[in-house]
């Protein structure tokens, strides 16, 4: 009896696999015609070309279809920089199309994070901007994924600005140094190149032009205690002067204490 049931289930599965095949481009969600849905609730996209593309599926491939989507974000000024290019446009025969988001000068807004990772004595820096796309209830299919949260991020490219002064008399070095400085393309992120011989550090001047975002970063390799990190850093900007307040120059065994680094922007 059980063997007969299993055989019947096998035939049923085969029939389903044969009848479910279609030749449409992309998913075809069943339900009322001319309804759409996102294919997932979250995604991460690289900011590379000035446009972000998010796939959308529909319930029928008959005829052309144009459906609007809206963009929301909690970050100040995000909806000025990130804007929907227009409605999602399906051509006849297509089960999938793309919602497109254009973005402009993101140096005008603050990212959710400035990520910094060490690469030898250099650092790689990137920014992240969380936004969302939404489908109106009247246009949503039975799949019911009417909102997608997007983490738009990029890896920054830096350009040389020459040399400048780093006053470390009250900081790690105990002296004034001539240092090489770089600035990211399209963002208010600066990099001081290997000032203490153990690693570069990067920071961002926020959109208010007065305060810093400064992740914890390794800036020296102590012969006895290992990597030294600038931690819990805050800072201010006044004109060309950047004051970096370091809560601790920390190693695994403890801390060398706090200090202040004063950088002059070119």
C-alpha positions as CSV (number, residue, x, y, z in Angstrom):
1,X,0.0,0.0,0.0
2,X,2.7,2.5,1.0
3,X,4.7,1.5,-2.2
4,X,1.6,2.3,-4.3
5,X,1.2,5.7,-2.6
6,X,4.9,6.6,-3.2
7,X,4.6,5.6,-6.8
8,X,1.5,7.8,-7.2
9,X,3.3,10.7,-5.5
10,X,6.2,10.3,-7.9
11,X,4.0,10.5,-10.9
12,X,2.2,13.5,-9.5
13,X,5.6,15.3,-8.9
14,X,6.7,14.5,-12.4
15,X,3.5,16.0,-13.9
16,X,3.9,19.1,-11.8
17,X,7.5,19.5,-12.9
18,X,6.5,19.2,-16.6
19,X,3.5,21.6,-16.4
20,X,5.3,24.2,-14.3
21,X,7.9,25.0,-17.0
22,X,7.4,28.2,-18.9
23,X,9.4,30.3,-21.4
24,X,8.9,33.7,-19.7
25,X,11.9,35.8,-18.7
26,X,12.0,35.7,-14.9
27,X,9.4,34.6,-12.3
28,X,5.7,34.5,-13.0
29,X,3.7,34.9,-9.8
30,X,0.2,33.4,-9.9
31,X,-2.8,35.5,-9.1
32,X,-4.8,38.5,-10.6
33,X,-3.3,39.9,-13.7
34,X,-1.2,43.1,-13.7
35,X,0.1,42.7,-10.1
36,X,3.7,42.8,-9.1
37,X,6.0,41.9,-6.2
38,X,9.6,42.2,-5.2
39,X,11.5,38.9,-5.2
40,X,13.0,39.3,-1.8
41,X,12.6,41.6,1.2
42,X,16.3,42.6,1.5
43,X,19.3,43.0,-0.8
44,X,22.7,44.6,-0.9
45,X,23.9,46.5,-4.0
46,X,27.2,48.0,-5.0
47,X,27.2,51.7,-6.0
48,X,29.2,51.7,-9.2
49,X,27.4,53.3,-12.2
50,X,25.0,55.9,-10.7
51,X,22.0,53.5,-11.0
52,X,20.8,50.7,-8.8
53,X,18.5,48.0,-10.3
54,X,16.1,45.9,-8.3
55,X,14.3,43.0,-9.9
56,X,10.5,42.9,-9.8
57,X,8.2,40.0,-10.9
58,X,4.6,40.2,-12.2
59,X,1.6,37.9,-12.4
60,X,1.0,37.9,-16.1
61,X,3.1,38.4,-19.2
62,X,0.2,39.6,-21.4
63,X,0.9,43.0,-22.8
64,X,3.0,45.9,-21.6
65,X,2.7,46.9,-18.0
66,X,3.9,50.1,-16.1
67,X,3.6,50.2,-12.3
68,X,5.0,52.9,-10.0
69,X,7.1,52.3,-6.9
70,X,8.2,54.7,-4.2
71,X,11.4,55.2,-2.3
72,X,11.7,55.9,1.4
73,X,14.6,56.3,3.8
74,X,15.2,57.4,7.3
75,X,18.5,59.2,6.7
76,X,18.3,63.0,6.4
77,X,18.5,64.1,2.7
78,X,18.5,60.5,1.4
79,X,15.4,61.0,-0.8
80,X,17.1,64.0,-2.4
81,X,20.2,61.9,-3.4
82,X,18.4,58.6,-4.2
83,X,15.4,58.9,-6.5
84,X,13.3,56.5,-8.5
85,X,14.0,56.8,-12.2
86,X,10.3,56.1,-13.1
87,X,7.7,53.3,-13.0
88,X,8.7,49.6,-13.4
89,X,8.2,48.9,-17.1
90,X,7.4,45.4,-18.3
91,X,7.3,44.6,-22.0
92,X,4.9,42.0,-23.4
93,X,6.1,38.5,-22.7
94,X,8.3,39.6,-19.8
95,X,7.7,38.2,-16.3
96,X,10.6,40.2,-14.8
97,X,11.6,43.9,-15.0
98,X,13.7,46.3,-12.9
99,X,13.0,49.2,-10.6
100,X,15.8,51.7,-11.2
101,X,17.1,54.2,-8.6
102,X,19.3,57.0,-9.7
103,X,21.7,58.5,-7.2
104,X,23.7,61.7,-7.2
105,X,26.3,63.4,-4.9
106,X,26.3,61.3,-1.8
107,X,28.8,63.6,-0.1
108,X,25.8,65.7,0.8
109,X,24.4,63.0,3.2
110,X,25.7,61.0,6.0
111,X,26.1,57.2,5.4
112,X,24.8,54.8,8.1
113,X,28.4,53.5,8.5
114,X,32.0,54.2,7.4
115,X,33.6,50.9,7.2
116,X,37.4,50.6,7.3
117,X,39.5,47.5,7.0
118,X,43.3,47.2,7.0
119,X,45.2,46.0,3.9
120,X,48.8,45.8,5.0
121,X,49.7,49.3,6.1
122,X,46.9,50.8,4.0
123,X,43.2,50.9,4.7
124,X,40.1,50.2,2.5
125,X,37.2,52.4,3.2
126,X,33.5,52.1,2.2
127,X,30.2,53.8,2.8
128,X,26.7,52.3,3.3
129,X,23.3,53.9,2.7
130,X,20.1,52.1,3.7
131,X,17.0,52.8,1.6
132,X,13.7,51.1,0.8
133,X,11.4,50.6,-2.2
134,X,7.7,50.2,-1.8
135,X,4.8,48.9,-3.9
136,X,1.3,50.2,-3.3
137,X,-1.2,47.7,-1.9
138,X,-3.4,48.0,-4.9
139,X,-0.6,46.7,-7.1
140,X,0.8,43.9,-5.0
141,X,0.5,40.3,-6.0
142,X,-0.2,37.3,-3.8
143,X,3.5,37.0,-3.1
144,X,3.0,40.1,-1.0
145,X,6.6,41.3,-0.9
146,X,5.7,44.9,-1.2
147,X,8.8,46.4,0.4
148,X,12.5,45.7,-0.1
149,X,15.2,47.1,2.1
150,X,18.3,47.9,0.2
151,X,21.8,48.4,1.6
152,X,23.6,50.5,-1.1
153,X,27.3,50.5,-0.5
154,X,30.6,51.4,-2.3
155,X,34.3,51.1,-1.9
156,X,36.0,54.5,-2.0
157,X,38.7,55.5,-4.4
158,X,41.2,58.0,-3.0
159,X,43.2,60.7,-4.7
160,X,46.5,62.3,-3.4
161,X,46.2,65.8,-2.0
162,X,49.9,66.2,-1.2
163,X,51.5,66.6,2.2
164,X,50.3,68.4,5.3
165,X,51.0,68.8,9.0
166,X,49.9,66.4,11.7
167,X,50.4,67.9,15.2
168,X,50.9,64.8,17.3
169,X,52.6,66.5,20.2
170,X,49.7,65.6,22.5
171,X,49.1,62.3,20.7
172,X,50.9,59.1,19.8
173,X,54.1,60.5,18.2
174,X,54.8,63.4,20.6
175,X,55.9,65.6,17.6
176,X,54.7,67.5,14.6
177,X,54.9,65.3,11.4
178,X,54.7,65.9,7.7
179,X,52.2,63.4,6.4
180,X,50.7,62.4,3.1
181,X,47.0,62.9,2.9
182,X,44.3,61.7,0.4
183,X,40.6,62.4,-0.2
184,X,38.0,60.0,-1.5
185,X,36.3,60.7,-4.8
186,X,32.7,62.0,-4.3
187,X,32.8,61.8,-0.5
188,X,34.2,63.8,2.4
189,X,36.4,61.0,3.6
190,X,40.1,61.5,4.1
191,X,43.0,59.2,4.6
192,X,46.3,60.0,6.4
193,X,48.8,57.6,4.9
194,X,50.9,55.6,7.4
195,X,51.8,58.5,9.7
196,X,53.3,56.5,12.5
197,X,54.8,53.6,10.5
198,X,52.2,51.0,11.4
199,X,49.1,51.8,9.3
200,X,47.0,54.5,7.6
201,X,43.8,55.8,9.1
202,X,40.6,57.2,7.5
203,X,37.8,59.4,8.8
204,X,34.8,61.2,7.4
205,X,33.7,64.8,7.9
206,X,29.9,64.6,8.4
207,X,27.4,66.6,6.3
208,X,27.3,69.3,9.0
209,X,30.9,70.1,8.2
210,X,31.8,70.2,11.9
211,X,32.0,66.6,13.3
212,X,33.8,63.4,12.4
213,X,33.0,59.7,12.0
214,X,36.1,57.8,13.0
215,X,36.1,54.0,13.3
216,X,38.6,52.2,15.5
217,X,41.8,51.7,13.5
218,X,45.3,50.2,14.0
219,X,48.0,52.9,13.6
220,X,51.1,51.2,15.0
221,X,52.7,47.8,15.7
222,X,54.4,47.9,19.1
223,X,57.4,45.6,19.4
224,X,56.3,44.3,22.8
225,X,52.5,44.8,22.9
226,X,51.5,44.3,19.2
227,X,48.9,46.3,17.3
228,X,48.0,49.7,18.7
229,X,44.5,51.0,17.9
230,X,43.0,54.5,18.0
231,X,39.7,53.8,19.8
232,X,36.5,55.6,20.7
233,X,37.6,58.6,18.7
234,X,35.6,61.8,18.4
235,X,36.5,65.0,16.6
236,X,35.6,68.4,15.3
237,X,36.4,70.6,12.3
238,X,37.1,74.3,12.3
239,X,38.1,75.7,9.0
240,X,41.0,73.6,7.8
241,X,41.8,72.3,11.3
242,X,40.6,68.8,12.2
243,X,40.9,68.0,15.9
244,X,41.0,64.2,16.6
245,X,40.3,63.3,20.2
246,X,41.5,59.7,20.9
247,X,39.9,58.2,24.0
248,X,42.6,55.4,24.0
249,X,45.6,54.1,22.2
250,X,44.8,50.6,23.0
251,X,46.6,47.2,22.8
252,X,45.4,43.8,23.8
253,X,47.0,44.2,27.2
254,X,45.5,47.6,28.0
255,X,45.9,51.2,27.0
256,X,48.6,53.8,26.5
257,X,46.1,56.4,27.5
258,X,44.3,59.1,25.6
259,X,45.6,61.9,23.3
260,X,44.9,64.5,20.7
261,X,45.9,64.6,17.0
262,X,45.5,67.9,15.1
263,X,45.5,67.6,11.3
264,X,45.6,70.6,8.9
265,X,43.7,69.9,5.7
266,X,45.3,71.2,2.5
